[in-house]
Amino acid sequence: MATFFFSCKKNEVPIVGTDSTGNIIGKSTTSNDTTKITVGSLLVKYSKTDPCYPDNEVFTFTASSSQYLSSANTYYWYFGDGGSATGTNVQHAYNATGAYAVLLEIKNSNDNLLASTTFSVQAWGQQIKLVPSFYTQFDFSTNTNYVTFNSTSSINKGSVINYLWNWGDGTTYNSSNGLIRHQFPAVAKDTTYPVKLTITADAGCTADTVIKVTIPGTYPITGDFNAVAYNACSNEYFKFTPTATNVPAGAVYYWNFSTGYADTTASMPIQYQFQYMNDYDVIMKIYLNSRLIYTTHKMVSAKGPNAAPQASFITAWISTNGNISETWGFTSQSTILHGGISGYYWNLGNGNIDTTYDVFTQSTYQKNASPSNYTIRLIVTGNGCADTAYNTIKVSAQ
């Protein structure tokens, strides 16, 4: 049996005060859920009720001014959604979620504009109702400690932006994803956990539901595995070594590398090469007598083969300064298969170094009595790897 609870919290947007010409003036402050906007002698205050079901979100606006006290003056409110009202104390309810520009105009009995201000309010609409729900699924029938939870929650307005899972085993998990797996602790006997899901809407409304999940007793295996990368900048591969404890004799390890292929098994440690740069959720499964008794996983960041950049550049003569010097330019043509190049180090051969992030650089070389050769060196870095290229230029004699 699921139970439901509802609550709400405020979530406001900054207020912008402007005069009748659109210039930002005055100031705004918020205290005790009431926002005050001061523009000269004009004080505007507003507050609102909760938008969360079963409440209705209603804004209350008040305005006062020592400069415009006359009863002949009229306060006109335009709420930005086509609605309007008059008076120094008015209320308004928005039907749709959004940020609305509220305009207040004060006019005298001759309909002359005395003052105006514009500010924005964030409205969430009326009676935002969350219906929390989820179901459980034992995807690994022989390892009932590892359970899939899938939220089927709904909302009538806005979006669900957060899922807080309280597993009932002393741990919690916050996620923006309603689909999650959880590994419950190994127990010697059947144990029932009250799993609680709290969902939060972008309006700040929350709702809870609880489902009881029974986990049967299992082997008290703990731990996971080590993942060590080799040849990271040339032909990267990983070695995976189990570190789980309390594994019974005769158990067999299976691996899933999240690359679209079926589970595989091999003698330990198992060696594997990822073909593309990515983060992979590597899953280790332990079977005993063809029964899955334990599952664990961890994220592995792979660079893939050939992760290092390939350094290359071209040289070009730019100009000469008579018998004094020549100016040369250098343009990188370096490439990288995955990721991106993160740095360029230019050693220009004449004592000058350029470490700015530049694909192009140039330098001036002094002429000597005879032609001079200068060796230019470019080091490019990327994915934590580096490569070097060399070129030689020949500067003419004086």
N, C-alpha and C positions, 0 to 999 in steps of 0.2 A: 504494500500500500504506500503510495507516494503522498507526501504532505507538502503544502506550499506556504510560503511566507513572502510578504511584499514590503519594500521600504523604498526610500528615495533620498537623494542628496542634491544640493544645488550645483549648477554648472553654468556660470555666467560668462559673457564676453565683455571685453573692455568697452567702456562708454566713451564716445567722442562728442564733445560739445563744440558747436560752431555758431557763429553769428549769422545774421541774415545774408551776408555776402559769402558765406562758406568758409571763413577763416576759423581755424581752431582756436578757441579761447576758453577761459575758465578752467575748472578742475572738477574731478569726480572722485568720490570716496565711497567705499562700501563697508558697512558695519552692521552686524546683527541682521543680515539679510536685507538691508535697506540701502539702496544706492542714492547718494546725494550728488547733484550736479549744480555747481555754483557758477553762474555767468553774470558777473557784475552784481547788481542787487537782486537778481533773479535766482531763486532756489527751487530746484526741481527734485522731488524725491519719488522713488518708485520701489515697490516690492512686489513679489508674486507668490502665489500658492504653488504647491507641488503639482507637477503634471502627471504623477504616477497614479494609476488606478488604485482606489476608486475616486481619487480627488480630481478636480479640474484645475487647470492652470489659469489663474486670473491675475492680471496685472492691475495694481492700484497706483495711479499717478496723482501727485499733488504738486501744486505750484504756489509760490508766494513771492511777493516782492514789495519792499518798502517804497519803491519808486512808483508802483502802479497799483496803489491801494484803492483807487476810486471804484465805486460800485458800477460806474458807467463803463468800465473796461470789461472786455470779454476775453476769456482764455479759450482759444481754439486748439484742439488736439487732432492731429492727423497721424494715424498709427502705422502707416506704411503698407497696409493690406487692403486699402479701400475704406476702412472704417474711420470714423471721426466722432468727436464729442466736444462739448463745451462745458466750462466750469473749472474751478480751481482744484476740484477733487473728482477724478473720473476713474472708471474701470474699463478694462478691455480684455477680451479673450481671443487668442489667435487659434485658428483651426489647423494650420499647417506649420510644420517645423521650419525654422529659418531665422536669419538675422534681419530685423526690421528697423528701418530708420524712422524714428518718431519725431515729428515736427510740432513744436508749440509756438503759436503766434498770439501775441497780445495786441488787441485793437481797441481803439476808443469808440465812442458812440457814433463818430463820423466814419467809422470803418477805416481809420488811419492806422497803419502798423506802428506800434510803439516799440516792440521788441520781439525777438524770435530766437529760438535755439533748436538745434537738431542733435539727437543722440541715438545710439543704436542699442537695441535689446535683443537678446537671444531667447526665442520662444521654441518650445518643444511640442506644442499642440495639446490636445485634450485627452486625458485618461490613457496614458501610455501603459499598455498592459503586456506584461511578460508572462508567458506560459512555459515554465521550465519543465523539461522532460529529457530523459535519455534512456538508452537501453544498453545492456551488457551482452558481450558475446565472447565465448571461450574459443578463440580461433585456434588455439593449440590444445587439442582435446586431451593430450596426455600430459600437459603441463598446465593445470588449472590455476596455478599461481599467477600466470601471465594473462591478463584480461584486457579486452578491448572495450572502451566506453565511447559511445557515439551520442552526442547531443541531438535531440530532435526538437529543441526549444523553438518557440516562435514569438514574434512581437508584432503588434498592429501598426506601430509607427517607429521609424528610425531603425537602428541596427543594434545587434548584440555585439559588444566590443571586447568582452572579457568573460572567460570561464574559469572559475575558481573551483578546483576539485579538492575535496577533503576526503581522503581515502578511508578514514576511520581507523587506520593503523598507525596513527601518529604523524603522518606526513601529508603535505598538501602540494598542490601544483597550480600555478597561474598560467593561463594560455589564452591566446587569441584564436585558438583552433578548437572546435568542438569535438574533434576526433582525437582520442588519446589512448595510449596503452599504459598499464601500470603493472609492475611486478610486486605482488604482495609477498610478505615474508614467509619463509618456510615454517610450517607448523606441524606439530606431531599429531594433531587431531583436527577435526573439522572446526573452522572458526568463521563466524558470521560478522561481517563488517558493515556498518551503516555508511554507505558512500553518499556524500552530500555534494550536490552541484549548485553553485551560486552563479547566476548569470547577471551581467551588468549591461545596461543599455547606454548608448551615447548620451542620453538625457540624464544619466545618473541613477535611474530606477534599477532596483535589484529584485531578484526573486530566487527562492531556494526550493529544492526538492531533494528527497532522500530515498534511496533504494538500498535494500539490504542484499549483500552479496556474500554467499557462502563459499569459502575456499577450503577444499579438502586437504587433509594432511599430506605431506610430501617429504622428500629428502631435504635435509637442512643444508643445501648447497649455497655457498656465498661466493662473491667475487666475480671477476669477468676474465679479461685477457689483456695481454700487452700487444700493441701494434707498433712495430719499429720499421721506419723507412730506410731504405738503402739506395745509394746512387741517385740522390734526389735531383741532381742537376743534369744527369745524363740519361739514364734508363731506369727510372725509379721503380722499385718494387717493395712490397711489404712482407714482413714475416709476422705471423700471428701466433702467439703462444698462450695457451690457457693458463690462468692463475687462480681459477676457481678452486675452492677447498671443499672438503667433505664429499667429493665425487666418488661414488662406489666403484669398486673394481669391475672391469668389463664394460664400462661406459664408452660410448662412441660419440665423437664430436662431429657436428655438421656445421657448415658455415654458409651464410648468405651475404653476399657483398653488395646487395642492392644495385646490381648492374643489369637486371633483367634475366639472369640465368637461375636455374634451379639450385637447390642446396647441393653442396659438395662436401666430401670428406677426404681426409688424407692423414698421413702420419704427421705428428707434431714435431716442430712448428710447421704450419702450413704457409706456403709462399704464394703471393698473389700480386698481379700487376694490374692497376687500373689504367684504362686507355685514355681517359679524359680527366682534365682538371675539374674537381668537384668535391663536395662534402658527401660522404657516403655513410649511411647508417648500417654498420656491419653487425650482423646478428650471429651469435654463437648459440647453438642448440646442443644439448646433451641428451642422448638416448641410452636407455638401458633395456635390453631385450625388446628392441623395436618400440619402446614406449618413451615418449618425450618426458623427461623429468626436470629439465631446467632450461631456461632461455635467458640470455642477457644480450645487451647490445651497447655500442658506443659509436659516436661520430668520428670518422677518420677523414682528415683533409688530405687529399691526394693532389699532387702536381701533374701527374701523368708523365708519360715518356717525353723526352726532349723538352723539358721545362725551361732550360737555359736560353737566354736570348742569343742571337747570332749578330756579332758586331761587324759593321761594314760602313765605310764612308768614302766619299769622293772628294777630291781636291780641285780647286779652280783658282787660277791667277786672277786677281781683281784689278790691281793698278800698280804703277811704279812711281817713285818719287825721284826721278833723275838717277844720279849715282849714289843716292843715299839709302833707299830702301825699296822693298816691294811688299805689297799687301796680298795675302792669300786667304781664301775662304774654304771652309770645310763643312760638308753637309752629311749628316748621318743617314745611312740607308739600312740601319739595323732593323732586324725583325725578331718577333717572338711568336711562337705558335699558340701559346695559351697565356691568359692574363695580359699584362702590359709591362712595358719598359718603365722602370721607376727612377732611373738616374743615368746621367751622362757625365763622364769624367774625361775632359780633353787635356792632354799634355801636348802642348803645341811646339815642343822641340827647341824653343828659344828661351826657356825659363818661365814662360807664362803657362798658367793653369786656369782652366775654366770648368767650374763645378756647378754652374747654374744649369737648370733643367732646360738645355737648349739643344735642338736638333741641328742648328747651324751656329757656327762661330767663325771668327776670323782673327788674324794677327798680322803684325808688321814685322818684317825681317830685314836686318841691316845688311847692306851689300859689303862684301869684302874685296880684297885685291884679286881674288880668284873666285870662280863659282863655288857656292857652298850648298851642301846637302843637309836637310833637316828632317828628322824622323818624327812623324806625328803619331800619337797613340790615343786611341779612343777605347775607354772601358764603359760598357753598358751593363746595367744591372736590372734584374727583374725576377720575380718569384724567389728571391733570396739567392739567386745565381748570378754569375757574371761571365762576360766574354770580352776579349780584347782584339782589336784590329790595329794594324799599322799601315802607314803610307809614308812615302818619302817625297819631299819636294826639292827642287833645285833652284836656288836663287842665283841669278846672274851676277857676274862680277861688276865692279864699279866702272 
